Amino acid sequence: MSAPQRFLCTFSHAIPLSSALSTFKPRPFVFLPFAHSNRTLAPSLSSMPRNQRSGAQVARRWKEKGKAEGQLSAAGDAGAAATAAETVTNRLAGMSIGENSGRTAAQGSIAIWKPKSYGTASGGTVTEAENGAGVAASVASPQKSSSSGLSKIFRGNLLESFTVDNSTYTRAQVRATFYPKFENEKSDQEVRTRMIELVSKGLATLEVSLKHSGSLFMYAGHEGGAYAKNSFGNVYTAVGVFVLGRMFREAWGTEASKKQAEFNNFLERNHMCISMELVTAVLGDHGQRPQEDYAVVTAVTELGNGKPKFYSTPEIIAFCRKWRLPTNHVWLFSSRKSATSFFAAYDALCEEGTATSVCKALDEIADISVPGSKDHVKAQGEILEGLVARLVSHDSSSHIERILKEFPPPPADGVALDFGPSLREICAANRSDEKQQIKALLESVGSSFCPDYTDWFGTDAADYHSRNADRSVLSKFLQAHPADYSTKKLQEMVRLMREKRYPAAFKCYHNFHKVDAMSSDSLFYKMVIHVHSDSAFRRYQKELRLKPGLWPLYRGFFVDINLFKANKENAAEISKNNVNEIGNGSSGKDDLADEDANLMVKLKFLTYKLRTFLIRNGLPILFKEGPGAYKAYYLRQMKIWGTSSAKQRELSKMLDEWAVYIRRKCGNRQLSSSSYLSEVEPFLEQFAKRSPQNQALIGSAGNLVRTEDFLAIVDGGQDEEGDLVAEREIALPGSTISVKDTVPKYEGLIVFFPGIPGCAKSALCKELLNAQGELGDDRQVHSLMGDMIKGKYWQKVAEERRKKPTSIMLADKNAPNEEVWKLIEDMCHKTRASAVPVVPESEGTDSNPYSLDALAVFMYRVLQRVNHPGNLDKASPNAGYVLLMFYHLYEGRSRKEFEGDLIERFGSLVKMPLLKSDRNPLPEAVQSILEEGIDLYKLHTKRHGRVYQRIIRKRMDKMGETVTGNSFWKCPVFQFYSGSI
């Protein structure tokens, strides 16, 4: 357990419940009851502070992954690599990674690991953690770069010296992308009714495809690159390349090498990308471990120089059969009777359906059934994730019939041949680390399909980590003139997302494929548009309706960027052509309005959701919050899905039994989500044997594929999203604390509060100060109350930290923004301290970590205050406005993003209980007033613009220089800009 967690957990054991909570609730609260808890604080157990990696109860430790900044080097033979290194460094001279790009801080002689930053730039949300292999340059080639060669890459300043002026242009090309994520505004039932209506009128055909349970993998050729959902150059893409290469061998046999090279050239020449569902047992658990490792093509995209064009399903089938690639199972319903029958069949099977029963039923009622190349039952198993139903052109039936006649199922010439070790055998034989697995996989693929490993290992003179570009790439991309229509539209999209503060990151990397074309006047980068939350897609979709000219926001979005200088002649030619290009357009022709053309509904099966949503996603709740919270979670999920009452009762009984079983077996050690099926499937198998009713409830069990020996190694515990930090085994606090659990006496601690006025931080600090003698620690605990401090508050905290470096500081002031968090990080670094954020528990919204329920509680508390030191109480004429201002400071990030950022920075998070999970809904009158207030606040802010925001922020930051803390809220400047006078 981490030091901050041990410290704060000690508080929870030391403070009596009545004493701790009495200050939280000075008066009875009527419409929003508080949660009663056995502890004042509930620590988040998902991670540890970076500078507290020791302790007897920690089962997994971080390994130091690099030297301190400025000391990076690649081991190797200087003589063998000098020439190659010189060539690369001449081209890349001056490139530097992001300002936080991986560093270690020394404390005495101990090196402390700190996660690497990959130069992420985003409007409102900056994400430092990115997945990747962390691969040394020595693996990429028999030649090893010298330390002098690597250091030259970071010595210059090409990007820094590249200034944006009137002669600066940029060209952006989409390299890989998947379908845009459209979400219907109407309910699923309304969408289904509309679909049937349009099919009945002969305006559309209903197309249904099977949803295999795997990961998104995109491939644009060996030059274009291999990509996962939001990342590249890692084990996920290496596995994808291996599986795709192996499928070519099985399909083409002895001609495979020739066809692999032809396919790469075809994709590069036509600037195309294929997207696949990558189904494998080596990359972690989904709904069921597959029997085979395979991929199914789900999209083919022409990227060209305009808007991406996605092939229709008949075109995908033709493309795949030409290249002998696996296709998905597809059904077409072109009449009212068949479309209605489809939805009726799903309704009948949604709670107990398996792959066999579902495919058999759809085969019988569909007008056209096109079996996939891979039989779901044989390749993956009986547990079926779901179906995707969408509207397509009314002539799709005749089109697909022509394609099936013209392109019959291709032969498989290599099925009987021996291609060497399988994916699972290679992963099992290379268990030392991730880079070794990647190297073995790529070597097994062969040079005809994967001739170089640049995206995984960098170049001979620059390793994987040197690919991270400075954050200024994004700003210069947006400032430069667009060289063509595509670039103009991509700039428009990025500007909108940053302006609206969407939860997304724009990660920029050096493009080592373009080393030979690099010069001081022409720089090349790769950009990953990483959308963190589905709320961004929903909000962007609304913008699309207002501005039809916008390009869609795609999933899996990778762009090549070229920043360059153009002379007068070239600039004139660019200006003449770029506005007139219209792009590729969309595939197919139809007579549907846009909102109808995008109608789509995902239909998942309960046997799959049982495993993934109810069991896997419920693990953190079960282990951290207990069986009661877990029961509330799964009941709420089933209610949202509309699960029948009978199934809810059956599943509740089973899940309660599961909770007892796994808690008894694992104790306080949370089960890993990447291998959770190792425990779930044996449990379900035994449960199914008791009765036929139990067997129907779980769908299928007993065919467990054991992955312990070949599960891919992922450094840092990340997934294909590139988001996840390492999973750590942390024990819950016990009733006693051993010597090893105490905080080192030579280190200090800062407790701070990323909250809102009324969140009870002062009440908590007061209780902690009163309980000093019961904390089991002789270090001094002191508190600085923001409302009582004259001058700059955080500067005062820093001064106190320098005076008393081993003390425990309670920073009694709201810390709502990243600027403050950075100050606290700096204090920790300079004074050898840990910091722990304490936040009120809240579900949050799509765009704010605090829900309206929480805001209502905070406002209620503030309005009950009297004689508040900061004059923010019932007598304040603008208390509501002040709270709305604080609430808005958190706007633009979900609860998950908010907590993830704090954990990434400080290693731990402590949550204060706030509301009961089974509380009544917020009264409509209260919700209406809050929503109206938020709308008025936004209108007021928009009207007064940035000047207003700067003045208020400046007054807050400099509180006390000319106006003392206890008179700030009544100062004329604030009251004027807040509308009070």
C-alpha positions, 0 to 999 in steps of 0.5 A, spaced: 500 500 500 502 506 498 504 511 503 499 516 502 494 511 502 496 508 509 496 515 512 489 517 510 487 510 511 490 511 518 485 517 519 479 513 517 481 508 523 483 513 528 477 518 527 470 516 530 465 516 525 460 520 529 466 525 530 468 525 523 461 526 519 458 531 524 462 536 521 460 534 514 453 535 516 451 541 520 444 541 519 439 535 516 439 534 509 432 533 506 432 531 499 439 528 498 441 524 503 448 522 505 451 515 504 453 513 511 460 509 511 464 505 516 470 510 514 471 517 513 475 516 507 475 511 501 482 510 498 482 508 490 486 502 490 488 502 483 495 505 483 501 507 487 505 514 488 511 514 483 515 515 489 512 510 493 514 503 490 516 499 496 512 495 501 511 488 503 504 488 501 506 490 494 506 484 489 508 488 483 514 493 482 515 498 476 522 497 473 526 503 471 525 504 463 531 509 462 536 514 464 535 521 466 533 526 461 540 528 458 543 521 459 539 517 454 543 512 450 543 506 446 548 501 447 552 498 441 558 497 437 560 505 435 564 503 429 558 498 426 553 503 427 557 510 426 555 511 418 548 509 419 547 513 425 550 519 422 545 519 416 539 519 420 542 524 425 543 529 419 536 528 417 533 529 424 538 533 427 534 538 432 528 534 434 526 533 441 521 529 445 516 533 449 518 537 455 516 531 460 518 525 455 520 520 460 525 521 466 527 519 473 528 523 479 534 521 483 533 521 491 539 519 494 542 513 490 535 510 488 532 511 481 525 513 481 521 511 475 516 516 472 512 515 466 514 517 459 510 523 456 509 522 448 508 529 447 500 529 447 497 536 445 490 536 446 485 542 447 483 541 454 485 534 456 493 532 456 494 525 456 501 523 458 501 516 458 501 512 451 502 505 450 508 502 446 513 497 447 519 501 450 523 498 445 531 499 445 534 500 438 539 494 439 533 490 437 531 493 431 537 491 427 543 487 428 547 494 428 547 497 434 547 505 434 552 508 438 551 513 444 553 519 441 549 517 435 543 517 439 545 524 443 545 527 436 538 526 435 536 531 441 541 536 440 538 540 435 532 544 434 529 543 427 522 544 430 523 550 434 527 553 429 521 552 424 517 558 424 510 559 421 510 565 417 506 567 410 510 562 406 509 556 411 504 550 409 502 544 411 499 537 408 495 532 412 493 525 409 489 520 413 493 514 414 488 509 417 481 510 420 475 506 422 468 508 421 465 514 424 461 513 431 454 515 430 449 514 436 442 515 434 438 520 438 432 516 438 431 510 442 433 503 440 425 502 439 424 508 435 430 506 430 428 499 429 421 502 427 424 507 422 428 501 419 422 497 418 418 503 415 424 505 410 425 497 408 417 497 407 417 503 402 423 500 398 428 505 400 433 501 404 435 494 405 437 492 412 444 489 413 446 485 419 453 483 420 456 478 426 460 482 431 466 478 433 469 479 440 476 482 439 480 488 438 480 493 432 486 493 428 488 497 421 493 496 416 495 501 411 501 497 408 508 496 411 510 503 409 503 506 411 503 502 418 499 498 422 495 501 427 491 499 433 485 503 436 489 509 438 496 507 438 501 504 433 508 500 434 506 496 440 505 488 441 498 489 439 500 491 432 505 486 432 500 481 433 496 484 428 501 484 423 503 476 424 496 474 424 494 478 417 501 475 415 499 468 417 492 468 414 496 470 407 500 464 408 494 459 409 490 462 403 496 463 398 501 457 400 507 457 396 505 464 393 504 467 399 511 472 399 509 474 392 502 476 394 504 479 401 509 484 397 503 485 392 498 487 397 503 492 401 504 495 394 497 495 392 495 499 399 501 504 398 499 505 391 492 506 392 493 510 399 488 505 402 487 502 409 483 495 411 480 494 418 479 488 422 477 485 428 483 481 431 481 475 435 486 472 439 487 469 446 494 472 447 492 480 448 487 479 454 480 477 455 474 479 452 467 475 452 470 468 451 477 466 449 477 464 442 479 457 439 483 460 434 487 466 432 484 470 426 482 476 424 475 478 420 475 484 415 470 489 417 472 495 413 476 497 407 477 505 406 480 509 400 484 515 403 486 518 397 487 526 398 480 527 400 474 525 405 475 517 406 471 513 402 468 506 405 467 500 401 460 497 401 459 490 404 459 487 397 465 491 395 468 489 401 467 481 399 469 482 392 476 486 395 477 480 400 475 474 395 480 477 390 486 477 396 483 471 399 482 475 406 477 473 411 470 476 411 464 476 416 457 473 416 452 478 413 445 477 412 440 482 408 433 483 409 429 487 404 422 486 405 417 488 411 416 481 413 423 479 413 426 485 417 420 485 422 422 477 423 429 479 424 428 484 430 422 479 433 428 473 433 433 478 436 428 479 442 426 472 443 434 470 443 437 476 446 437 473 453 439 466 452 442 466 444 449 463 442 452 463 436 449 456 433 442 458 435 442 465 432 446 464 426 441 458 425 435 463 426 437 468 421 439 464 416 432 461 416 429 468 415 434 472 411 433 474 404 440 473 403 445 470 407 453 470 406 456 466 411 463 468 413 470 465 412 471 464 419 465 460 423 464 463 429 463 457 433 469 453 431 474 459 431 471 463 437 466 459 440 459 459 442 459 466 446 456 471 441 458 478 442 452 481 438 449 483 431 450 490 428 444 492 424 444 498 419 440 501 413 444 500 406 442 502 399 435 498 397 439 495 391 444 492 395 441 485 395 442 485 387 449 488 388 451 482 393 448 477 388 452 479 382 459 479 387 457 472 389 457 470 382 463 474 380 467 472 386 466 465 388 469 463 395 477 463 394 481 456 395 486 455 401 492 453 398 496 453 404 492 450 410 496 443 410 503 447 409 507 448 416 509 455 417 513 454 423 511 456 430 504 459 431 502 465 435 501 462 441 508 458 441 512 464 439 509 468 445 510 462 450 517 462 447 519 469 448 517 471 455 522 475 457 519 482 455 515 485 450 520 487 446 523 480 445 516 478 443 515 483 438 521 482 435 520 474 434 513 476 431 516 480 426 521 476 424 516 470 423 512 474 419 518 475 414 521 480 410 516 480 404 510 482 408 514 486 414 521 489 411 522 494 416 521 494 424 521 502 424 514 503 427 516 498 433 523 500 434 525 506 431 531 507 427 538 505 428 540 511 431 534 513 434 530 508 439 522 507 440 522 513 445 525 518 440 519 518 436 515 523 440 514 530 438 514 536 441 507 539 443 508 545 438 507 540 432 499 541 433 499 549 434 504 550 428 499 545 424 493 549 425 497 556 424 500 554 417 496 554 410 493 548 408 496 545 402 489 542 399 482 540 401 483 535 406 488 539 410 483 544 410 478 540 413 482 536 418 484 543 421 477 545 421 476 539 425 481 539 430 480 547 431 473 545 433 475 539 438 480 544 441 475 550 442 469 546 444 474 542 449 472 535 447 475 530 451 481 528 446 488 528 445 492 530 439 498 525 440 504 527 435 510 523 433 516 523 428 515 520 422 521 515 421 519 513 414 520 520 412 527 521 414 530 521 407 525 527 405 527 531 412 530 538 412 530 544 415 524 547 411 520 540 411 518 536 417 514 530 417 510 527 423 504 522 425 498 525 429 494 520 433 487 523 434 485 519 441 478 520 443 477 519 450 470 518 451 464 517 447 461 523 449 466 527 444 462 523 439 455 525 441 457 532 442 461 532 435 455 529 432 451 535 434 456 539 431 455 535 424 448 537 424 449 544 425 455 544 420 454 539 414 460 541 411 464 538 417 468 531 416 466 526 421 470 524 427 472 517 426 474 512 430 482 509 430 484 516 427 491 517 424 494 522 420 501 524 416 503 531 417 508 535 413 510 542 415 514 545 409 516 552 406 513 554 399 516 559 394 512 564 391 510 560 385 508 553 389 504 558 394 500 560 388 499 553 385 497 551 392 492 557 393 489 556 386 487 548 387 486 547 394 479 550 395 476 546 389 477 539 391 471 536 394 474 529 396 472 522 395 465 522 397 461 517 400 461 510 398 454 507 394 448 511 392 442 512 396 435 516 397 436 516 404 436 523 408 443 523 412 439 521 419 436 515 416 442 513 412 446 513 419 441 509 422 445 503 426 443 499 432 448 494 436 444 488 439 448 485 444 447 478 447 446 477 455 451 471 455 456 476 453 454 482 457 454 477 463 461 476 462 464 483 460 459 488 463 457 484 469 463 480 471 469 483 468 467 491 469 464 490 476 471 487 479 473 494 481 467 495 484 467 488 488 474 489 490 474 496 492 467 498 495 464 491 497 459 486 495 453 491 496 456 496 491 457 491 486 450 488 487 447 495 486 452 496 480 449 490 476 442 491 478 442 498 475 446 495 469 440 490 468 435 495 469 438 500 463 438 494 459 431 492 460 433 485 462 426 481 464 425 480 471 426 473 471 433 473 468 434 479 473 432 474 479 436 468 476 443 473 475 442 476 481 443 469 485 448 467 480 452 474 481 452 474 489 454 467 489 460 469 484 462 475 489 462 470 495 466 465 491 472 470 488 472 474 494 474 468 498 479 465 493 482 472 492 482 476 498 483 483 497 487 482 491 483 484 485 482 479 479 486 482 473 481 484 467 486 481 462 485 474 465 479 474 469 476 468 465 481 463 468 477 464 474 470 465 471 469 460 466 471 454 471 466 457 476 460 458 470 462 451 468 460 448 475 454 453 476 451 450 469 452 443 471 447 444 476 441 444 472 439 446 465 436 452 467 443 454 469 446 452 463 441 456 459 443 462 463 450 462 462 450 460 454 456 456 454 462 454 459 467 448 459 471 450 453 476 454 457 483 456 453 488 456 458 493 463 456 497 463 462 503 460 458 502 465 452 499 471 454 502 477 451 507 481 455 505 488 455 509 493 459 506 498 463 499 494 463 496 498 458 491 496 452 490 497 445 487 504 447 493 506 450 490 509 456 491 504 462 496 504 467 499 498 470 495 494 475 498 493 482 496 489 487 494 493 493 492 490 500 486 493 503 488 496 510 487 492 516 486 493 523 493 494 524 499 497 521 506 494 521 513 498 521 513 497 514 507 500 512 509 507 516 510 513 512 518 514 512 520 519 517 524 523 512 518 524 507 513 529 507 506 529 505 501 534 501 494 533 502 490 537 497 483 538 494 481 538 487 474 540 489 468 545 489 466 550 495 462 546 500 465 539 499 467 539 506 475 540 505 475 545 511 471 540 516 475 534 514 482 538 515 479 540 522 478 533 524 485 531 522 488 536 526 484 534 532 486 527 531 493 528 531 495 524 537 491 518 534 495 518 528 500 513 530 505 518 527 510 524 530 510 528 524 507 535 525 500 536 521 499 543 520 493 546 515 493 552 511 486 555 510 486 559 503 481 564 506 485 566 511 492 567 507 494 573 505 498 573 498 499 567 493 496 561 497 500 556 493 507 560 494 505 560 501 505 553 501 511 552 498 515 556 503 512 552 509 514 545 505 521 548 505 521 550 512 518 543 514 520 538 509 518 532 513 511 535 515 504 533 513 501 539 510 493 539 509 492 544 503 485 547 505 484 550 498 480 548 492 485 546 487 481 545 480 486 546 475 492 543 472 496 549 473 495 548 481 497 540 480 503 542 476 505 546 482 504 541 487 508 536 483 514 541 483 513 542 490 513 534 491 520 533 487 523 539 490 522 537 497 521 530 497 514 529 498 508 525 496 502 528 494 495 525 495 488 528 492 482 528 496 476 528 492 468 528 493 465 521 490 461 523 484 458 519 478 460 525 474 457 527 467 459 526 460 463 532 460 464 534 468 467 530 474 461 532 478 454 531 477 448 535 478 447 532 485 454 533 487 453 540 485 446 541 489 449 538 495 455 543 495 450 549 494 446 547 500 452 547 504 454 553 502 447 556 503 447 554 510 454 557 512 454 563 517 460 568 518 465 564 513 472 566 513 471 568 505 464 571 506 462 565 501 456 563 505 448 565 506 449 572 506 453 572 500 449 576 494 453 571 489 454 565 492 451 561 487 455 564 481 461 563 485 460 555 485 457 555 478 464 558 476 468 553 480 464 547 477 465 550 470 473 550 471 472 542 471 468 542 464 471 538 459 473 532 462 469 526 465 469 523 471 474 517 469 478 522 465 479 526 471 481 521 476 485 518 471 489 524 470 490 525 478 492 518 479 497 518 473 500 525 476 500 523 484 499 515 484 493 515 488 486 518 489 482 518 496 474 519 495 470 522 500 463 519 501 458 524 499 451 520 496 448 514 497 448 510 491 440 508 492 438 515 493 432 518 490 433 522 484 434 529 484 428 533 485 426 536 478 425 543 481 432 543 483 435 540 477 431 545 473 434 551 477 441 548 476 441 547 469 438 554 468 444 557 472 449 553 468 446 555 461 446 563 464 453 562 466 455 560 459 451 565 456 454 570 461 461 568 460 460 568 452 458 575 452 464 578 456 469 573 453 476 572 455 477 578 458 472 577 464 475 570 465 482 573 465 480 578 470 477 573 475 482 568 474 487 573 476 484 576 482 483 568 484 491 567 483 493 573 486 488 573 492 490 577 498 495 582 494 491 588 494 484 584 497 485 580 503 482 573 502 476 574 507 474 580 503 475 577 496 468 575 494 466 582 496 471 586 492 468 591 487 472 587 481 469 581 482 462 583 484 462 587 477 464 582 473 459 577 476 453 581 475 452 583 483 453 590 481 
